[in-house]
Amino acid sequence: QVQLVESGGGLVQPGGSLSLSCAASGSIFSIYAMGWYRQAPGKQRELVAVISSGGSTNYADSVKGRFTISRDNAKNTVYLQMNSLKPEDTAVYYCNVLVGGLGDYWGKGTLVTVSS
C-alpha cells in the first residue's frame, strides 16, 4: 500500500503565492510520474501539472508561467509552487503518483482558496 500526505493549502489573496507538497510512503520501489490535479466546485477534475521520473514537466495552459512542479526522488515528494494566484485557481488540489508495479494513487486533497 501507498500513502500520500498533502500539505500547504489555505487562503491567499489574488496575486499571492502558495506552495503545496505531497509525500508518498509505503511499499514503494519506484515512482514514475507525479502530478497535481484540481477540482473546482461544479467542475470536473483537471490536470494542473505532472512531472516524470526524469524531470520532464507538463502544465495546463491556464497555469503555465505561474506554477512550477518539482520533485525530490530521495524523499518521494512532489511540490507545486503557485505564484500570481487568481480566484479561478480556487479548487481542491489532489496529488497523484504512479508507482511501479502498484498503479496510481490519489491524495485526499487540500483546499486552495484565492480570495480578497
C-alpha positions as a Markdown table, in Angstrom:
| # | Residue | x | y | z |
|---|---|---|---|---|
| 1 | Gln | 0.0 | 0.0 | 0.0 |
| 2 | Val | 1.0 | 3.6 | -0.6 |
| 3 | Gln | 0.0 | 6.6 | 1.5 |
| 4 | Leu | 0.1 | 10.2 | 0.2 |
| 5 | Val | 0.1 | 13.1 | 2.6 |
| 6 | Glu | -0.6 | 16.5 | 1.2 |
| 7 | Ser | 0.1 | 19.8 | 2.8 |
| 8 | Gly | 0.2 | 23.5 | 2.1 |
| 9 | Gly | -3.3 | 24.5 | 1.1 |
| 10 | Gly | -5.1 | 27.6 | 2.5 |
| 11 | Leu | -6.4 | 31.0 | 1.9 |
| 12 | Val | -4.4 | 33.5 | -0.2 |
| 13 | Gln | -5.2 | 36.9 | -1.8 |
| 14 | Pro | -5.2 | 37.3 | -5.5 |
| 15 | Gly | -1.7 | 37.8 | -6.8 |
| 16 | Gly | -0.3 | 35.8 | -3.8 |
| 17 | Ser | 1.7 | 32.6 | -3.7 |
| 18 | Leu | 1.2 | 29.2 | -2.1 |
| 19 | Ser | 3.3 | 26.0 | -2.0 |
| 20 | Leu | 1.9 | 22.5 | -1.9 |
| 21 | Ser | 3.7 | 19.3 | -1.1 |
| 22 | Cys | 2.8 | 15.7 | -1.3 |
| 23 | Ala | 4.9 | 12.9 | 0.4 |
| 24 | Ala | 4.5 | 9.3 | -0.6 |
| 25 | Ser | 5.3 | 6.5 | 1.8 |
| 26 | Gly | 4.7 | 2.7 | 2.0 |
| 27 | Ser | 5.7 | -0.2 | -0.2 |
| 28 | Ile | 7.4 | 1.9 | -2.9 |
| 29 | Phe | 10.1 | 0.6 | -5.1 |
| 30 | Ser | 9.9 | 3.2 | -7.8 |
| 31 | Ile | 7.7 | 6.1 | -8.6 |
| 32 | Tyr | 7.1 | 7.1 | -12.2 |
| 33 | Ala | 5.0 | 10.2 | -12.8 |
| 34 | Met | 3.9 | 12.5 | -10.0 |
| 35 | Gly | 1.3 | 15.2 | -10.5 |
| 36 | Trp | -1.2 | 17.6 | -9.3 |
| 37 | Tyr | -4.9 | 17.8 | -10.3 |
| 38 | Arg | -7.6 | 20.2 | -9.1 |
| 39 | Gln | -11.3 | 20.2 | -8.9 |
| 40 | Ala | -13.3 | 23.4 | -8.6 |
| 41 | Pro | -16.9 | 23.4 | -7.4 |
| 42 | Gly | -19.2 | 22.1 | -10.1 |
| 43 | Lys | -16.4 | 21.2 | -12.4 |
| 44 | Gln | -14.5 | 18.1 | -13.4 |
| 45 | Arg | -11.1 | 17.2 | -12.0 |
| 46 | Glu | -8.4 | 18.6 | -14.3 |
| 47 | Leu | -4.7 | 18.1 | -14.7 |
| 48 | Val | -2.6 | 21.0 | -13.3 |
| 49 | Ala | 0.9 | 19.7 | -13.7 |
| 50 | Val | 2.8 | 16.5 | -14.0 |
| 51 | Ile | 6.5 | 15.6 | -13.7 |
| 52 | Ser | 8.2 | 12.4 | -14.9 |
| 53 | Ser | 10.8 | 10.4 | -13.0 |
| 54 | Gly | 13.4 | 12.0 | -15.3 |
| 55 | Gly | 12.1 | 15.5 | -14.5 |
| 56 | Ser | 10.1 | 16.3 | -17.7 |
| 57 | Thr | 7.2 | 18.5 | -16.9 |
| 58 | Asn | 3.8 | 19.3 | -18.4 |
| 59 | Tyr | 1.4 | 22.0 | -17.4 |
| 60 | Ala | -2.2 | 23.0 | -18.1 |
| 61 | Asp | -2.2 | 26.1 | -20.3 |
| 62 | Ser | -4.1 | 28.0 | -17.5 |
| 63 | Val | -1.1 | 27.7 | -15.1 |
| 64 | Lys | 1.9 | 27.9 | -17.4 |
| 65 | Gly | 4.3 | 30.6 | -16.3 |
| 66 | Arg | 2.7 | 30.8 | -12.9 |
| 67 | Phe | 3.0 | 27.3 | -11.4 |
| 68 | Thr | 6.1 | 25.2 | -11.0 |
| 69 | Ile | 6.1 | 21.5 | -10.3 |
| 70 | Ser | 9.2 | 19.8 | -8.9 |
| 71 | Arg | 10.1 | 16.5 | -7.1 |
| 72 | Asp | 12.6 | 15.1 | -4.6 |
| 73 | Asn | 13.1 | 11.5 | -5.6 |
| 74 | Ala | 15.0 | 10.7 | -2.4 |
| 75 | Lys | 12.0 | 11.9 | -0.3 |
| 76 | Asn | 9.3 | 10.6 | -2.7 |
| 77 | Thr | 7.8 | 14.0 | -2.6 |
| 78 | Val | 6.3 | 16.3 | -5.2 |
| 79 | Tyr | 5.9 | 20.0 | -4.8 |
| 80 | Leu | 3.8 | 22.6 | -6.5 |
| 81 | Gln | 4.8 | 26.3 | -6.3 |
| 82 | Met | 1.9 | 28.5 | -7.2 |
| 83 | Asn | 2.5 | 32.2 | -7.9 |
| 84 | Ser | 0.3 | 35.0 | -9.2 |
| 85 | Leu | -2.7 | 33.2 | -8.0 |
| 86 | Lys | -6.1 | 34.0 | -9.4 |
| 87 | Pro | -9.6 | 33.5 | -8.0 |
| 88 | Glu | -10.2 | 30.9 | -10.7 |
| 89 | Asp | -7.4 | 28.8 | -9.2 |
| 90 | Thr | -9.6 | 28.1 | -6.2 |
| 91 | Ala | -10.1 | 24.4 | -6.0 |
| 92 | Val | -9.3 | 21.3 | -4.1 |
| 93 | Tyr | -5.9 | 20.2 | -5.2 |
| 94 | Tyr | -5.1 | 16.5 | -5.4 |
| 95 | Cys | -1.7 | 14.7 | -5.6 |
| 96 | Asn | -1.4 | 11.7 | -7.9 |
| 97 | Val | 1.5 | 9.3 | -8.2 |
| 98 | Leu | 2.1 | 6.4 | -10.4 |
| 99 | Val | 4.0 | 3.7 | -8.5 |
| 100 | Gly | 5.8 | 0.9 | -10.4 |
| 101 | Gly | 4.1 | -2.4 | -10.0 |
| 102 | Leu | 1.2 | -1.0 | -7.9 |
| 103 | Gly | -0.6 | 1.5 | -10.0 |
| 104 | Asp | -1.7 | 5.1 | -9.4 |
| 105 | Tyr | -2.7 | 6.6 | -6.1 |
| 106 | Trp | -4.5 | 9.8 | -5.0 |
| 107 | Gly | -4.2 | 12.0 | -2.1 |
| 108 | Lys | -7.2 | 13.2 | -0.1 |
| 109 | Gly | -6.9 | 16.7 | -1.4 |
| 110 | Thr | -6.1 | 20.1 | 0.0 |
| 111 | Leu | -8.2 | 23.2 | -0.4 |
| 112 | Val | -6.7 | 26.3 | -2.0 |
| 113 | Thr | -8.9 | 29.4 | -1.8 |
| 114 | Val | -7.9 | 32.6 | -3.7 |
| 115 | Ser | -10.0 | 35.5 | -2.5 |
| 116 | Ser | -9.7 | 39.0 | -1.2 |
